[in-house]
C-alpha cells in the first residue's frame, strides 16, 4: 500500500508520461491485462485512458485492472488513470526513501 507522500511523488512523475493503453468498447480482456502487466514490469508507472465508448468509468477500470495485475491505483482524473507496481527485474523508482 502506498503512503500519501509516495502517491504524491508518483503523481508528479506521471504528469509527463504519455498514455500507453486505452480501455474501449471491448472492455478489459485477459490479453490486455497481460500487456499491462508486462508494461508495469518494464516501467513500474504507466498512464491509461478510458474511451467514451467504454462501459467502464475510469475509477472502475483502474480498480479492476489494478486488482487483476497486482498494482496500486495512484490517481484517477477524468478519463485517465495511473497505475504503479514495483518491478522485480527493472527497478527504476525508489519509494522506500519517501515515507
N, C-alpha and C positions, 0 to 999 in steps of 0.2 A: 504494500500500500504506500502511496506517495504522500509526503507531507505537503502542506500548503506552499512552503518555500520551494520545494523541489518542483511542484506543479507550476509555480510561477516562473521558475527558471526554464522549464521545458516549454512553456507557453511563449516566452520571449525568444527562444531558439526557433520555434516553429513558425514564427511570423514571416521569416524569409523563405520558408520552404514552399515548393510547388505541390499542388495536389497531384497525387500519383495513382489514385484509384477513385472510381465513381460507382455508386450504387444506383442502378437504374430500374427500369420496369421488370428486369429479370430477377430482381431481388438479390439475396445473399446466398450464393451457392457454395458448395464444398470446395470446388476448384478455386473460387475467388478467395476463400479463407486460406487456402493453401498458399496462394500467391502473396497474400497479405502477410502471412506468417514468414515466408521467405524474405520479403522486403523488410520486415521488422528485425529479422536476424541480421541482415546486411546493414541496416541503417539505424535501428533502435527507435527512431522517432519518425512517424510518417503522417501526412495530412491526406484526408479523404473527403469526398463530397457526395451528397445525396442529390440526385437529379429531381426535377419537378415531377417527372412521370413515375417516380418510385412510390410504392405503397408504404414505405418507411419514413418516419421523421428522422432527422439527424441523430437525435438522442437515442431512439430505438435501434437504429442501425449501429451506432457507436457501441452501445451496451451489448448487443447480440454478437457483433464481431469480436469485441474485446473478450467476452466470455469464451468464445469458441477458440481463439488463438492464444489466450492466456496473457492478455495485455491490459494496461491501465488506460482508461479514458482520461486524457489530460485536459481537454477543452472541447466544448461544443458551442459553436457560434453560427447562427443562421443555418445554412445547409452544409457547412463544413465542420469536420471534427478531426482531432489529433489523437493518435494512439502512441503509447510508449511501451516497449518491452525490452528489458535488458538483454543484450546479445551474449551468447555463450562464447562464440569464436571471434567476433568483430567488435569488441567493446570500444566505444568511442566517447560516450557520455559518462562522466564520473559524478554520480549523485551522492555518493557516500560523504563527500565533503560538505554537502549542503544539508544542514539539519533543520 
